Amino acid sequence: MTIVGVRASVNTASAGSNVLFDINEGGNSIFSTVLSIDAGELTSTTAATPAVISDPNIADNASITIDFDGVGITTAAKGAKLIIYYKK
């Protein structure tokens, strides 16, 4: 499949730092700039720095993991949701 877009949201916004999501295929990030939700925000669509997908092609039967690389310092984000848009 080919990933054509990603989006994330939370129910409770973080405070103190951004929420960071990384998607890995076989242990390697698909991003050159990870997906983020700015502190105080609820969605990645308003992020000051948008995600950049550098490796959109996912191999058949690949192992995909999602890492939360940041959840907030003062207040942790809660209720995270991640949407991956793809085409076959």
OpenMM code with the backbone's topology and positions (N, CA, C; nanometers):
from openmm import Vec3, app, unit

residues = "MET THR ILE VAL GLY VAL ARG ALA SER VAL ASN THR ALA SER ALA GLY SER ASN VAL LEU PHE ASP ILE ASN GLU GLY GLY ASN SER ILE PHE SER THR VAL LEU SER ILE ASP ALA GLY GLU LEU THR SER THR THR ALA ALA THR PRO ALA VAL ILE SER ASP PRO ASN ILE ALA ASP ASN ALA SER ILE THR ILE ASP PHE ASP GLY VAL GLY ILE THR THR ALA ALA LYS GLY ALA LYS LEU ILE ILE TYR TYR LYS LYS".split()
positions = [
    Vec3(0.0839, -0.1176, 0.0000),
    Vec3(0.0000, 0.0000, 0.0000),
    Vec3(0.0883, 0.1237, 0.0000),
    Vec3(0.0293, 0.2338, -0.0376),
    Vec3(0.0989, 0.3615, -0.0376),
    Vec3(0.0253, 0.4564, 0.0557),
    Vec3(0.0947, 0.5083, 0.1550),
    Vec3(0.0339, 0.6032, 0.2476),
    Vec3(0.0281, 0.7389, 0.1794),
    Vec3(-0.0912, 0.7971, 0.1765),
    Vec3(-0.1096, 0.9257, 0.1099),
    Vec3(-0.1359, 1.0391, 0.2084),
    Vec3(-0.1571, 1.0064, 0.3347),
    Vec3(-0.1787, 1.1097, 0.4354),
    Vec3(-0.1941, 1.0500, 0.5734),
    Vec3(-0.1731, 1.1310, 0.6734),
    Vec3(-0.1899, 1.0905, 0.8130),
    Vec3(-0.2532, 1.2065, 0.8895),
    Vec3(-0.3246, 1.1719, 0.9948),
    Vec3(-0.3891, 1.2726, 1.0786),
    Vec3(-0.4017, 1.2152, 1.2181),
    Vec3(-0.3898, 1.2993, 1.3185),
    Vec3(-0.4034, 1.2546, 1.4561),
    Vec3(-0.4870, 1.3552, 1.5348),
    Vec3(-0.5482, 1.3058, 1.6423),
    Vec3(-0.6219, 1.3937, 1.7328),
    Vec3(-0.6168, 1.3358, 1.8731),
    Vec3(-0.6477, 1.4197, 1.9708),
    Vec3(-0.6554, 1.3782, 2.1109),
    Vec3(-0.7824, 1.4355, 2.1718),
    Vec3(-0.8302, 1.3734, 2.2787),
    Vec3(-0.9469, 1.4252, 2.3511),
    Vec3(-0.9073, 1.5335, 2.4509),
    Vec3(-0.7885, 1.5195, 2.5107),
    Vec3(-0.7347, 1.6166, 2.6062),
    Vec3(-0.6028, 1.6687, 2.5513),
    Vec3(-0.5936, 1.7999, 2.5347),
    Vec3(-0.4720, 1.8600, 2.4796),
    Vec3(-0.3560, 1.8507, 2.5777),
    Vec3(-0.2365, 1.8443, 2.5231),
    Vec3(-0.1155, 1.8443, 2.6053),
    Vec3(-0.0813, 1.9872, 2.6453),
    Vec3(0.0032, 1.9986, 2.7472),
    Vec3(0.0573, 2.1294, 2.7865),
    Vec3(0.2069, 2.1126, 2.8079),
    Vec3(0.2823, 2.2121, 2.7704),
    Vec3(0.4263, 2.2097, 2.7932),
    Vec3(0.5088, 2.1589, 2.6774),
    Vec3(0.4531, 2.0747, 2.5934),
    Vec3(0.5238, 2.0264, 2.4743),
    Vec3(0.4243, 1.9616, 2.3789),
    Vec3(0.4699, 1.9420, 2.2579),
    Vec3(0.3855, 1.8829, 2.1536),
    Vec3(0.3678, 1.7330, 2.1741),
    Vec3(0.2603, 1.6800, 2.1166),
    Vec3(0.2384, 1.5353, 2.1094),
    Vec3(0.3015, 1.4901, 1.9775),
    Vec3(0.3850, 1.3877, 1.9836),
    Vec3(0.4564, 1.3406, 1.8650),
    Vec3(0.4242, 1.1943, 1.8375),
    Vec3(0.3904, 1.1646, 1.7134),
    Vec3(0.3602, 1.0287, 1.6695),
    Vec3(0.4625, 0.9893, 1.5636),
    Vec3(0.5117, 0.8666, 1.5710),
    Vec3(0.6000, 0.8150, 1.4665),
    Vec3(0.5447, 0.6813, 1.4196),
    Vec3(0.5390, 0.6618, 1.2903),
    Vec3(0.4958, 0.5349, 1.2319),
    Vec3(0.6197, 0.4693, 1.1726),
    Vec3(0.6435, 0.3453, 1.2105),
    Vec3(0.7621, 0.2727, 1.1653),
    Vec3(0.7236, 0.1497, 1.0847),
    Vec3(0.7966, 0.1264, 0.9787),
    Vec3(0.7841, 0.0025, 0.9017),
    Vec3(0.9145, -0.0736, 0.9208),
    Vec3(0.9052, -0.1905, 0.9822),
    Vec3(1.0245, -0.2707, 1.0071),
    Vec3(1.1273, -0.1980, 1.0922),
    Vec3(1.0824, -0.1127, 1.1825),
    Vec3(1.1719, -0.0405, 1.2717),
    Vec3(1.2239, 0.0918, 1.2184),
    Vec3(1.1873, 0.1268, 1.0954),
    Vec3(1.2335, 0.2524, 1.0351),
    Vec3(1.1166, 0.3479, 1.0156),
    Vec3(1.1362, 0.4726, 1.0550),
    Vec3(1.0319, 0.5734, 1.0431),
    Vec3(0.9938, 0.5962, 0.8978),
    Vec3(0.8657, 0.6204, 0.8741),
    Vec3(0.8205, 0.6571, 0.7399),
    Vec3(0.8284, 0.8082, 0.7203),
    Vec3(0.8607, 0.8823, 0.8269),
    Vec3(0.8627, 1.0289, 0.8238),
    Vec3(1.0046, 1.0858, 0.8193),
    Vec3(1.0174, 1.2007, 0.7529),
    Vec3(1.1361, 1.2829, 0.7723),
    Vec3(1.1046, 1.3918, 0.8756),
    Vec3(0.9770, 1.4266, 0.8895),
    Vec3(0.9269, 1.5124, 0.9964),
    Vec3(0.8056, 1.4411, 1.0552),
    Vec3(0.8135, 1.4047, 1.1840),
    Vec3(0.7070, 1.3240, 1.2456),
    Vec3(0.5770, 1.4007, 1.2573),
    Vec3(0.4682, 1.3264, 1.2705),
    Vec3(0.3347, 1.3809, 1.2883),
    Vec3(0.3243, 1.4406, 1.4280),
    Vec3(0.2725, 1.5621, 1.4388),
    Vec3(0.2644, 1.6265, 1.5699),
    Vec3(0.1323, 1.6992, 1.5896),
    Vec3(0.0990, 1.7139, 1.7167),
    Vec3(-0.0118, 1.7993, 1.7592),
    Vec3(0.0507, 1.9024, 1.8522),
    Vec3(0.0354, 2.0291, 1.8198),
    Vec3(0.0946, 2.1341, 1.9010),
    Vec3(0.0329, 2.1367, 2.0408),
    Vec3(0.1127, 2.1754, 2.1398),
    Vec3(0.0637, 2.1886, 2.2774),
    Vec3(-0.0581, 2.2794, 2.2790),
    Vec3(-0.1608, 2.2370, 2.3515),
    Vec3(-0.2836, 2.3146, 2.3610),
    Vec3(-0.3825, 2.2908, 2.2491),
    Vec3(-0.3449, 2.2132, 2.1498),
    Vec3(-0.4312, 2.1836, 2.0350),
    Vec3(-0.4864, 2.0419, 2.0445),
    Vec3(-0.5916, 2.0136, 1.9682),
    Vec3(-0.6551, 1.8818, 1.9707),
    Vec3(-0.6320, 1.8006, 1.8440),
    Vec3(-0.5749, 1.8612, 1.7399),
    Vec3(-0.5588, 1.7906, 1.6132),
    Vec3(-0.4284, 1.8285, 1.5435),
    Vec3(-0.3794, 1.7376, 1.4628),
    Vec3(-0.2569, 1.7620, 1.3863),
    Vec3(-0.2815, 1.8527, 1.2660),
    Vec3(-0.4071, 1.8756, 1.2303),
    Vec3(-0.4362, 1.9568, 1.1113),
    Vec3(-0.3944, 2.1022, 1.1292),
    Vec3(-0.3766, 2.1460, 1.2538),
    Vec3(-0.3360, 2.2840, 1.2805),
    Vec3(-0.1895, 2.2932, 1.3237),
    Vec3(-0.1128, 2.1858, 1.3090),
    Vec3(0.0267, 2.1834, 1.3540),
    Vec3(0.1106, 2.2889, 1.2822),
    Vec3(0.1951, 2.3570, 1.3586),
    Vec3(0.2836, 2.4582, 1.3012),
    Vec3(0.3811, 2.3945, 1.2021),
    Vec3(0.4223, 2.2706, 1.2301),
    Vec3(0.5119, 2.1973, 1.1410),
    Vec3(0.4401, 2.0706, 1.0939),
    Vec3(0.3969, 2.0665, 0.9692),
    Vec3(0.3250, 1.9485, 0.9212),
    Vec3(0.4167, 1.8269, 0.9050),
    Vec3(0.3572, 1.7097, 0.9162),
    Vec3(0.4306, 1.5847, 0.8960),
    Vec3(0.4765, 1.5743, 0.7507),
    Vec3(0.5931, 1.5128, 0.7317),
    Vec3(0.6440, 1.4867, 0.5972),
    Vec3(0.6699, 1.3370, 0.5869),
    Vec3(0.5963, 1.2713, 0.4974),
    Vec3(0.6120, 1.1272, 0.4758),
    Vec3(0.7223, 1.1082, 0.3721),
    Vec3(0.8339, 1.0515, 0.4143),
    Vec3(0.9465, 1.0325, 0.3235),
    Vec3(0.9507, 0.8923, 0.2634),
    Vec3(0.8801, 0.7973, 0.3258),
    Vec3(0.8767, 0.6590, 0.2755),
    Vec3(0.7318, 0.6105, 0.2782),
    Vec3(0.6523, 0.6468, 0.1776),
    Vec3(0.5096, 0.6139, 0.1794),
    Vec3(0.4759, 0.4708, 0.1384),
    Vec3(0.5703, 0.3972, 0.0813),
    Vec3(0.5415, 0.2635, 0.0299),
    Vec3(0.5617, 0.1583, 0.1391),
    Vec3(0.4536, 0.0892, 0.1730),
    Vec3(0.4563, -0.0131, 0.2770),
    Vec3(0.4493, -0.1494, 0.2090),
    Vec3(0.5457, -0.2341, 0.2392),
    Vec3(0.5528, -0.3668, 0.1773),
    Vec3(0.4406, -0.4574, 0.2273),
    Vec3(0.4026, -0.5539, 0.1450),
    Vec3(0.3039, -0.6531, 0.1831),
    Vec3(0.3526, -0.7288, 0.3074),
    Vec3(0.2665, -0.7433, 0.4058),
    Vec3(0.2951, -0.8170, 0.5294),
    Vec3(0.4038, -0.7509, 0.6149),
    Vec3(0.4227, -0.6208, 0.5978),
    Vec3(0.5239, -0.5486, 0.6760),
    Vec3(0.4783, -0.5328, 0.8205),
    Vec3(0.5747, -0.5262, 0.9096),
    Vec3(0.5482, -0.4987, 1.0503),
    Vec3(0.5449, -0.3469, 1.0691),
    Vec3(0.4285, -0.2958, 1.1121),
    Vec3(0.4113, -0.1523, 1.1325),
    Vec3(0.3887, -0.1271, 1.2807),
    Vec3(0.4630, -0.0311, 1.3372),
    Vec3(0.4439, 0.0078, 1.4767),
    Vec3(0.4189, 0.1575, 1.4832),
    Vec3(0.3499, 0.1992, 1.5881),
    Vec3(0.3233, 0.3405, 1.6118),
    Vec3(0.3828, 0.3757, 1.7471),
    Vec3(0.4695, 0.4763, 1.7479),
    Vec3(0.5337, 0.5213, 1.8705),
    Vec3(0.4803, 0.6587, 1.9088),
    Vec3(0.4602, 0.6782, 2.0389),
    Vec3(0.4290, 0.8098, 2.0925),
    Vec3(0.5607, 0.8641, 2.1472),
    Vec3(0.6214, 0.9578, 2.0753),
    Vec3(0.7518, 1.0092, 2.1136),
    Vec3(0.7427, 1.1307, 2.2052),
    Vec3(0.6241, 1.1810, 2.2277),
    Vec3(0.6025, 1.2928, 2.3187),
    Vec3(0.4548, 1.3029, 2.3499),
    Vec3(0.4216, 1.3251, 2.4766),
    Vec3(0.2799, 1.3334, 2.5148),
    Vec3(0.2461, 1.4608, 2.5923),
    Vec3(0.3453, 1.5441, 2.6172),
    Vec3(0.3240, 1.6660, 2.6939),
    Vec3(0.4027, 1.6606, 2.8231),
    Vec3(0.4525, 1.7747, 2.8693),
    Vec3(0.5335, 1.7788, 2.9913),
    Vec3(0.4480, 1.8157, 3.1125),
    Vec3(0.3778, 1.9286, 3.1060),
    Vec3(0.2958, 1.9746, 3.2180),
    Vec3(0.1680, 1.8928, 3.2290),
    Vec3(0.1003, 1.8735, 3.1164),
    Vec3(-0.0211, 1.7917, 3.1090),
    Vec3(-0.0056, 1.6950, 2.9927),
    Vec3(-0.0229, 1.5673, 3.0207),
    Vec3(-0.0140, 1.4666, 2.9142),
    Vec3(-0.1434, 1.4638, 2.8337),
    Vec3(-0.1302, 1.4497, 2.7040),
    Vec3(-0.2466, 1.4342, 2.6173),
    Vec3(-0.3135, 1.3004, 2.6473),
    Vec3(-0.4440, 1.2943, 2.6249),
    Vec3(-0.5187, 1.1700, 2.6468),
    Vec3(-0.6136, 1.1457, 2.5306),
    Vec3(-0.6461, 1.0191, 2.5076),
    Vec3(-0.7442, 0.9823, 2.4057),
    Vec3(-0.6932, 0.9999, 2.2642),
    Vec3(-0.5720, 0.9544, 2.2384),
    Vec3(-0.5115, 0.9711, 2.1061),
    Vec3(-0.5775, 0.8821, 2.0012),
    Vec3(-0.5923, 0.9393, 1.8826),
    Vec3(-0.6440, 0.8670, 1.7667),
    Vec3(-0.5555, 0.9000, 1.6473),
    Vec3(-0.5278, 0.7993, 1.5664),
    Vec3(-0.4426, 0.8168, 1.4490),
    Vec3(-0.5164, 0.7610, 1.3283),
    Vec3(-0.5185, 0.8382, 1.2207),
    Vec3(-0.5809, 0.7945, 1.0955),
    Vec3(-0.4717, 0.7893, 0.9894),
    Vec3(-0.4652, 0.6777, 0.9184),
    Vec3(-0.3704, 0.6618, 0.8084),
    Vec3(-0.4515, 0.6489, 0.6798),
    Vec3(-0.4306, 0.7395, 0.5866),
    Vec3(-0.4968, 0.7336, 0.4566),
    Vec3(-0.4012, 0.6631, 0.3604),
    Vec3(-0.4530, 0.5673, 0.2866),
    Vec3(-0.3663, 0.4908, 0.1962),
    Vec3(-0.4427, 0.4484, 0.0715),
    Vec3(-0.3665, 0.4047, -0.0277),
    Vec3(-0.4246, 0.3457, -0.1485),
    Vec3(-0.3497, 0.2166, -0.1768),
    Vec3(-0.4211, 0.1226, -0.2376),
    Vec3(-0.3600, -0.0060, -0.2712),
    Vec3(-0.2940, -0.0008, -0.4048),
] * unit.nanometer
topology = app.Topology()
chain = topology.addChain("A")
for resn in residues:
    res = topology.addResidue(resn, chain)
    for name in ("N", "CA", "C"):
        topology.addAtom(name, app.Element.getBySymbol(name[0]), res)
